[in-house]
Amino acid sequence: MRIIHWSDFNCPYSYIGLKRLSDAVDELNLTPEWELKAFELEPMLDTKPTTSMIIRHATKFAITPSKAEEEMAEIDEIAKSDGLDINYKGTQMTSSRNAHRLTKFVQRKHPEHSQELIFKIYEANFTKNEIIADIDVLTGIATSVGLDEDEVRSVLSGNSYDLEVDLDMEDARFNGLNSVPFYILTYNEEQLSVPGAFEKIDFKIALEDLISGKIRYKTFI
């Protein structure tokens, strides 16, 4: 089985969706090959936070700061029900480009560490509220999963894997994707496209149908 997902480290639903899908995979005792494809929701973000998350959310959705805080608290509760402890309003929103570059490197060179790395980057952003554009933060995450510090710093200090991130974005546009998360589940010749962070039970049913052959080719678009 192969699971490809377009996601962004700045998207709480990408984090929630990946946790739900991962839990469904574990409950079914599956061992898929995973691939995260980069999708920068806001590619023009700076490498340092420029405003509070509450103000960002309020401005983006044209709502009051109090309404924005209420909506973010609701997202926190959704995450909590899936076993994730996030503080969305405390997020220091910065560019996710470096995080995606690091992920592309790890998926290519050290794939056995990629899933743990991805979850730790999400945790750093939404739970610890660290700046995930910061090379020191990302290097600390990478070394915590067993990667070599010098190798990681060499990748992050230049523009390595920039092209791969751009190609993922181009691939998303070619496939008509304008939001994340988005999943493509493949088993033998069967394929299922799933847009959005489905509930764990729905992911589980979809995986079971895919494996059993009930789905010849189906999309939820």
Protein Blocks (a to p, Z undefined) as FASTA:
>chain_A
ZZdddddfklmklmmmmmmmmmmmmmnopacddddddddfblmbcfbdfbdfklmmmmmn
opafklmmmmmmmmmmmmmmnopacdfklpccddfklmmmmmmmmmmmmmmlmmmmmmmm
mmmmmmnopafkbmklmmmmmmmnopafklmmmmmmmmghklmmmmmmmmmmmnopabdc
dddddehjbccddedjddfklmmmmmmmmmnopambdcfZZ
